[in-house]
Amino acid sequence: MSTFLRPSFDWRVLYRIAILETDRSIIPQRIAEAERAILSRGRQMFYSHASLQEHDALEDSLYALRVYRAALQHWKAEHGVDGSVARLDKTSHLGNCDKVGNAPRERNELLVGAA
């Protein structure tokens, strides 16, 4: 069990820690910790008469964490699993890819203006 997941920690704290984490290698762990805390609080609320506002906040936070995880996975797929970003060489031009992001067009097409 992580050191961050303690009963004394409010789910809101773990949620903020996950959302504000800047180290991409730790973000998945922070998201998982926050999700566990949110789900645990949701189970507690099932047996008590908690406020509707907190219930809505739990749902919204859980949804946001899932979107954050999906965005992180998309980012990793675009930039490589290790987070490295491919560098552009000196002859590259940002416009040498077509509108839908397909493979670079030939340099001649760019100079002539062909589609």
Backbone as JSON Lines, residues from 0, in Angstrom:
{"i":0,"aa":"M","n":[0.85,-1.18,0.0],"ca":[0.0,0.0,0.0],"c":[0.89,1.24,0.0]}
{"i":1,"aa":"S","n":[0.49,2.22,-0.73],"ca":[1.25,3.46,-0.85],"c":[1.22,4.24,0.46]}
{"i":2,"aa":"T","n":[2.25,5.04,0.65],"ca":[2.29,5.88,1.85],"c":[1.23,6.96,1.81]}
{"i":3,"aa":"F","n":[0.75,7.3,0.61],"ca":[-0.26,8.35,0.5],"c":[-1.66,7.85,0.84]}
{"i":4,"aa":"L","n":[-1.89,6.56,0.76],"ca":[-3.23,6.05,0.99],"c":[-3.38,5.62,2.45]}
{"i":5,"aa":"R","n":[-3.69,6.59,3.28],"ca":[-3.91,6.36,4.69],"c":[-5.35,6.73,5.02]}
{"i":6,"aa":"P","n":[-5.94,6.06,6.0],"ca":[-7.32,6.39,6.35],"c":[-7.52,7.85,6.72]}
{"i":7,"aa":"S","n":[-6.48,8.49,7.24],"ca":[-6.63,9.88,7.66],"c":[-6.68,10.84,6.46]}
{"i":8,"aa":"F","n":[-6.27,10.38,5.29],"ca":[-6.28,11.25,4.12],"c":[-7.67,11.3,3.53]}
{"i":9,"aa":"D","n":[-8.15,12.49,3.34],"ca":[-9.44,12.71,2.7],"c":[-9.28,12.43,1.21]}
{"i":10,"aa":"W","n":[-10.3,11.91,0.57],"ca":[-10.22,11.6,-0.85],"c":[-9.92,12.84,-1.68]}
{"i":11,"aa":"R","n":[-10.37,14.0,-1.2],"ca":[-10.12,15.25,-1.92],"c":[-8.63,15.57,-1.99]}
{"i":12,"aa":"V","n":[-7.91,15.28,-0.92],"ca":[-6.46,15.52,-0.88],"c":[-5.77,14.64,-1.92]}
{"i":13,"aa":"L","n":[-6.12,13.35,-1.93],"ca":[-5.5,12.43,-2.88],"c":[-5.87,12.8,-4.32]}
{"i":14,"aa":"Y","n":[-7.07,13.28,-4.52],"ca":[-7.49,13.74,-5.85],"c":[-6.62,14.91,-6.29]}
{"i":15,"aa":"R","n":[-6.43,15.88,-5.43],"ca":[-5.6,17.04,-5.77],"c":[-4.16,16.64,-6.02]}
{"i":16,"aa":"I","n":[-3.65,15.72,-5.21],"ca":[-2.27,15.25,-5.4],"c":[-2.14,14.62,-6.79]}
{"i":17,"aa":"A","n":[-3.12,13.82,-7.2],"ca":[-3.07,13.18,-8.52],"c":[-3.14,14.2,-9.64]}
{"i":18,"aa":"I","n":[-4.05,15.14,-9.54],"ca":[-4.25,16.13,-10.59],"c":[-3.05,17.07,-10.71]}
{"i":19,"aa":"L","n":[-2.4,17.38,-9.61],"ca":[-1.31,18.34,-9.62],"c":[0.07,17.7,-9.78]}
{"i":20,"aa":"E","n":[0.14,16.38,-9.84],"ca":[1.42,15.69,-10.0],"c":[2.05,16.08,-11.33]}
{"i":21,"aa":"T","n":[3.34,16.37,-11.3],"ca":[4.03,16.77,-12.53],"c":[4.95,15.68,-13.09]}
{"i":22,"aa":"D","n":[5.27,14.69,-12.3],"ca":[6.12,13.59,-12.75],"c":[5.26,12.55,-13.46]}
{"i":23,"aa":"R","n":[5.38,12.48,-14.78],"ca":[4.53,11.59,-15.57],"c":[4.68,10.12,-15.19]}
{"i":24,"aa":"S","n":[5.82,9.75,-14.64],"ca":[6.02,8.35,-14.26],"c":[5.24,7.99,-13.0]}
{"i":25,"aa":"I","n":[4.85,8.98,-12.23],"ca":[4.13,8.75,-10.97],"c":[2.62,8.98,-11.11]}
{"i":26,"aa":"I","n":[2.22,9.69,-12.15],"ca":[0.81,10.05,-12.32],"c":[-0.12,8.85,-12.26]}
{"i":27,"aa":"P","n":[0.17,7.73,-12.96],"ca":[-0.75,6.59,-12.88],"c":[-0.96,6.07,-11.46]}
{"i":28,"aa":"Q","n":[0.11,6.06,-10.68],"ca":[0.02,5.64,-9.28],"c":[-0.86,6.6,-8.48]}
{"i":29,"aa":"R","n":[-0.65,7.88,-8.69],"ca":[-1.46,8.89,-7.98],"c":[-2.94,8.79,-8.37]}
{"i":30,"aa":"I","n":[-3.21,8.55,-9.64],"ca":[-4.59,8.39,-10.09],"c":[-5.22,7.18,-9.41]}
{"i":31,"aa":"A","n":[-4.5,6.07,-9.39],"ca":[-5.02,4.84,-8.76],"c":[-5.3,5.05,-7.28]}
{"i":32,"aa":"E","n":[-4.42,5.75,-6.58],"ca":[-4.62,6.02,-5.15],"c":[-5.88,6.86,-4.93]}
{"i":33,"aa":"A","n":[-6.03,7.89,-5.75],"ca":[-7.21,8.76,-5.62],"c":[-8.49,8.0,-5.96]}
{"i":34,"aa":"E","n":[-8.44,7.16,-6.99],"ca":[-9.62,6.37,-7.34],"c":[-10.02,5.43,-6.2]}
{"i":35,"aa":"R","n":[-9.03,4.78,-5.6],"ca":[-9.34,3.88,-4.47],"c":[-9.97,4.65,-3.31]}
{"i":36,"aa":"A","n":[-9.44,5.82,-3.02],"ca":[-10.0,6.64,-1.93],"c":[-11.42,7.08,-2.25]}
{"i":37,"aa":"I","n":[-11.66,7.47,-3.5],"ca":[-13.0,7.9,-3.9],"c":[-13.98,6.74,-3.81]}
{"i":38,"aa":"L","n":[-13.59,5.57,-4.31],"ca":[-14.47,4.41,-4.26],"c":[-14.73,3.97,-2.81]}
{"i":39,"aa":"S","n":[-13.71,4.07,-1.97],"ca":[-13.87,3.74,-0.56],"c":[-14.87,4.69,0.1]}
{"i":40,"aa":"R","n":[-14.73,5.96,-0.19],"ca":[-15.67,6.94,0.37],"c":[-17.08,6.7,-0.16]}
{"i":41,"aa":"G","n":[-17.19,6.32,-1.4],"ca":[-18.49,6.01,-1.97],"c":[-19.16,4.84,-1.25]}
{"i":42,"aa":"R","n":[-18.37,3.82,-0.89],"ca":[-18.92,2.7,-0.13],"c":[-19.37,3.14,1.27]}
{"i":43,"aa":"Q","n":[-18.58,4.02,1.89],"ca":[-18.97,4.55,3.2],"c":[-20.28,5.32,3.09]}
{"i":44,"aa":"M","n":[-20.41,6.09,2.05],"ca":[-21.61,6.91,1.88],"c":[-22.84,6.04,1.61]}
{"i":45,"aa":"F","n":[-22.64,4.87,1.03],"ca":[-23.76,3.98,0.75],"c":[-24.46,3.57,2.05]}
{"i":46,"aa":"Y","n":[-23.68,3.43,3.11],"ca":[-24.23,2.99,4.39],"c":[-24.59,4.14,5.33]}
{"i":47,"aa":"S","n":[-24.35,5.34,4.89],"ca":[-24.7,6.5,5.71],"c":[-25.55,7.45,4.88]}
{"i":48,"aa":"H","n":[-26.0,8.48,5.5],"ca":[-26.8,9.48,4.8],"c":[-25.93,10.7,4.53]}
{"i":49,"aa":"A","n":[-25.06,10.54,3.54],"ca":[-24.15,11.63,3.19],"c":[-24.86,12.62,2.26]}
{"i":50,"aa":"S","n":[-24.24,13.75,2.09],"ca":[-24.85,14.8,1.28],"c":[-24.82,14.45,-0.21]}
{"i":51,"aa":"L","n":[-25.81,14.95,-0.9],"ca":[-25.88,14.78,-2.34],"c":[-24.73,15.52,-3.02]}
{"i":52,"aa":"Q","n":[-24.31,16.62,-2.43],"ca":[-23.2,17.4,-2.99],"c":[-21.91,16.58,-3.0]}
{"i":53,"aa":"E","n":[-21.63,15.88,-1.92],"ca":[-20.41,15.06,-1.88],"c":[-20.53,13.9,-2.86]}
{"i":54,"aa":"H","n":[-21.71,13.32,-2.96],"ca":[-21.91,12.24,-3.92],"c":[-21.62,12.73,-5.34]}
{"i":55,"aa":"D","n":[-22.12,13.89,-5.69],"ca":[-21.86,14.47,-7.01],"c":[-20.38,14.77,-7.2]}
{"i":56,"aa":"A","n":[-19.73,15.28,-6.14],"ca":[-18.31,15.57,-6.22],"c":[-17.49,14.3,-6.43]}
{"i":57,"aa":"L","n":[-17.9,13.2,-5.78],"ca":[-17.21,11.92,-5.98],"c":[-17.32,11.47,-7.43]}
{"i":58,"aa":"E","n":[-18.53,11.53,-7.97],"ca":[-18.74,11.11,-9.36],"c":[-17.94,11.98,-10.33]}
{"i":59,"aa":"D","n":[-17.99,13.28,-10.12],"ca":[-17.25,14.2,-11.0],"c":[-15.74,13.95,-10.91]}
{"i":60,"aa":"S","n":[-15.24,13.75,-9.72],"ca":[-13.8,13.53,-9.53],"c":[-13.36,12.21,-10.15]}
{"i":61,"aa":"L","n":[-14.15,11.18,-9.98],"ca":[-13.82,9.88,-10.57],"c":[-13.81,9.98,-12.09]}
{"i":62,"aa":"Y","n":[-14.78,10.68,-12.64],"ca":[-14.82,10.89,-14.09],"c":[-13.59,11.66,-14.56]}
{"i":63,"aa":"A","n":[-13.23,12.72,-13.84],"ca":[-12.07,13.53,-14.21],"c":[-10.78,12.71,-14.18]}
{"i":64,"aa":"L","n":[-10.64,11.85,-13.19],"ca":[-9.45,11.01,-13.1],"c":[-9.38,10.03,-14.27]}
{"i":65,"aa":"R","n":[-10.51,9.51,-14.68],"ca":[-10.53,8.58,-15.82],"c":[-10.18,9.31,-17.11]}
{"i":66,"aa":"V","n":[-10.65,10.53,-17.26],"ca":[-10.3,11.33,-18.43],"c":[-8.81,11.66,-18.4]}
{"i":67,"aa":"Y","n":[-8.3,11.99,-17.23],"ca":[-6.88,12.31,-17.06],"c":[-6.03,11.1,-17.43]}
{"i":68,"aa":"R","n":[-6.43,9.91,-16.98],"ca":[-5.7,8.69,-17.31],"c":[-5.71,8.46,-18.83]}
{"i":69,"aa":"A","n":[-6.86,8.63,-19.46],"ca":[-6.96,8.45,-20.91],"c":[-6.08,9.46,-21.65]}
{"i":70,"aa":"A","n":[-6.06,10.7,-21.19],"ca":[-5.23,11.73,-21.81],"c":[-3.75,11.39,-21.66]}
{"i":71,"aa":"L","n":[-3.37,10.88,-20.5],"ca":[-1.98,10.49,-20.27],"c":[-1.6,9.33,-21.19]}
{"i":72,"aa":"Q","n":[-2.49,8.36,-21.34],"ca":[-2.22,7.23,-22.23],"c":[-2.09,7.7,-23.68]}
{"i":73,"aa":"H","n":[-2.94,8.63,-24.07],"ca":[-2.86,9.19,-25.42],"c":[-1.54,9.92,-25.6]}
{"i":74,"aa":"W","n":[-1.14,10.7,-24.62],"ca":[0.12,11.43,-24.69],"c":[1.29,10.46,-24.83]}
{"i":75,"aa":"K","n":[1.27,9.38,-24.04],"ca":[2.34,8.4,-24.11],"c":[2.38,7.73,-25.48]}
{"i":76,"aa":"A","n":[1.24,7.45,-26.05],"ca":[1.19,6.84,-27.38],"c":[1.74,7.79,-28.45]}
{"i":77,"aa":"E","n":[1.47,9.06,-28.29],"ca":[1.95,10.06,-29.26],"c":[3.44,10.33,-29.13]}
{"i":78,"aa":"H","n":[3.96,10.27,-27.9],"ca":[5.34,10.68,-27.65],"c":[6.27,9.53,-27.29]}
{"i":79,"aa":"G","n":[5.76,8.35,-27.25],"ca":[6.59,7.21,-26.86],"c":[6.34,6.86,-25.41]}
{"i":80,"aa":"V","n":[6.4,5.6,-25.09],"ca":[6.1,5.12,-23.74],"c":[6.98,5.76,-22.7]}
{"i":81,"aa":"D","n":[8.26,6.0,-23.05],"ca":[9.18,6.58,-22.08],"c":[9.04,8.09,-21.94]}
{"i":82,"aa":"G","n":[8.18,8.68,-22.77],"ca":[7.96,10.12,-22.68],"c":[8.9,10.93,-23.55]}
{"i":83,"aa":"S","n":[9.77,10.26,-24.31],"ca":[10.68,11.01,-25.15],"c":[9.93,11.57,-26.35]}
{"i":84,"aa":"V","n":[10.32,12.72,-26.77],"ca":[9.66,13.39,-27.89],"c":[10.61,13.35,-29.08]}
{"i":85,"aa":"A","n":[10.1,12.92,-30.21],"ca":[10.91,12.91,-31.43],"c":[11.28,14.34,-31.78]}
{"i":86,"aa":"R","n":[12.54,14.55,-32.15],"ca":[13.0,15.88,-32.52],"c":[12.86,16.09,-34.02]}
{"i":87,"aa":"L","n":[12.6,17.32,-34.38],"ca":[12.54,17.66,-35.79],"c":[13.94,17.99,-36.27]}
{"i":88,"aa":"D","n":[14.29,17.52,-37.47],"ca":[15.6,17.88,-38.0],"c":[15.53,19.28,-38.62]}
{"i":89,"aa":"K","n":[16.68,19.79,-39.05],"ca":[16.75,21.16,-39.55],"c":[15.9,21.39,-40.78]}
{"i":90,"aa":"T","n":[15.71,20.34,-41.6],"ca":[14.94,20.51,-42.84],"c":[13.46,20.3,-42.64]}
{"i":91,"aa":"S","n":[13.04,19.88,-41.47],"ca":[11.63,19.63,-41.23],"c":[10.85,20.94,-41.2]}
{"i":92,"aa":"H","n":[9.62,20.83,-41.54],"ca":[8.73,21.98,-41.49],"c":[7.43,21.51,-40.85]}
{"i":93,"aa":"L","n":[6.89,22.29,-39.97],"ca":[5.67,21.87,-39.28],"c":[4.53,21.63,-40.24]}
{"i":94,"aa":"G","n":[4.57,22.23,-41.4],"ca":[3.49,22.08,-42.35],"c":[3.65,20.91,-43.3]}
{"i":95,"aa":"N","n":[4.63,20.04,-43.08],"ca":[4.82,18.98,-44.05],"c":[3.99,17.74,-43.76]}
{"i":96,"aa":"C","n":[3.0,17.86,-42.93],"ca":[2.02,16.8,-42.71],"c":[0.67,17.31,-43.18]}
{"i":97,"aa":"D","n":[-0.14,16.43,-43.71],"ca":[-1.44,16.9,-44.18],"c":[-2.37,17.19,-43.0]}
{"i":98,"aa":"K","n":[-3.56,17.66,-43.28],"ca":[-4.47,18.15,-42.25],"c":[-4.88,17.1,-41.22]}
{"i":99,"aa":"V","n":[-4.91,15.83,-41.6],"ca":[-5.33,14.81,-40.65],"c":[-4.14,14.14,-39.97]}
{"i":100,"aa":"G","n":[-2.94,14.7,-40.16],"ca":[-1.78,14.19,-39.45],"c":[-1.18,12.94,-40.07]}
{"i":101,"aa":"N","n":[-1.41,12.71,-41.36],"ca":[-0.83,11.55,-42.01],"c":[0.66,11.75,-42.24]}
{"i":102,"aa":"A","n":[1.27,10.81,-42.87],"ca":[2.71,10.85,-43.12],"c":[3.09,12.14,-43.85]}
{"i":103,"aa":"P","n":[4.32,12.6,-43.63],"ca":[4.76,13.83,-44.29],"c":[4.67,13.72,-45.8]}
{"i":104,"aa":"R","n":[4.29,14.82,-46.42],"ca":[4.22,14.87,-47.88],"c":[5.63,15.14,-48.42]}
{"i":105,"aa":"E","n":[5.78,14.92,-49.67],"ca":[7.07,15.21,-50.32],"c":[7.33,16.7,-50.26]}
{"i":106,"aa":"R","n":[8.61,17.06,-50.16],"ca":[8.99,18.47,-50.09],"c":[8.53,19.22,-51.34]}
{"i":107,"aa":"N","n":[8.55,18.58,-52.48],"ca":[8.11,19.23,-53.72],"c":[6.66,19.67,-53.63]}
{"i":108,"aa":"E","n":[5.83,18.85,-53.01],"ca":[4.43,19.21,-52.87],"c":[4.27,20.49,-52.07]}
{"i":109,"aa":"L","n":[5.11,20.66,-51.06],"ca":[5.03,21.86,-50.24],"c":[5.43,23.1,-51.03]}
{"i":110,"aa":"L","n":[6.47,22.94,-51.84],"ca":[6.95,24.09,-52.61],"c":[5.98,24.5,-53.71]}
{"i":111,"aa":"V","n":[5.34,23.53,-54.34],"ca":[4.41,23.81,-55.42],"c":[3.04,24.16,-54.87]}
{"i":112,"aa":"G","n":[2.73,23.7,-53.68],"ca":[1.44,23.98,-53.09],"c":[0.39,22.95,-53.43]}
{"i":113,"aa":"A","n":[0.83,21.78,-53.89],"ca":[-0.13,20.71,-54.23],"c":[-0.77,20.17,-52.97]}
{"i":114,"aa":"A","n":[-1.98,19.69,-53.1],"ca":[-2.71,19.16,-51.96],"c":[-2.36,17.73,-51.68]}
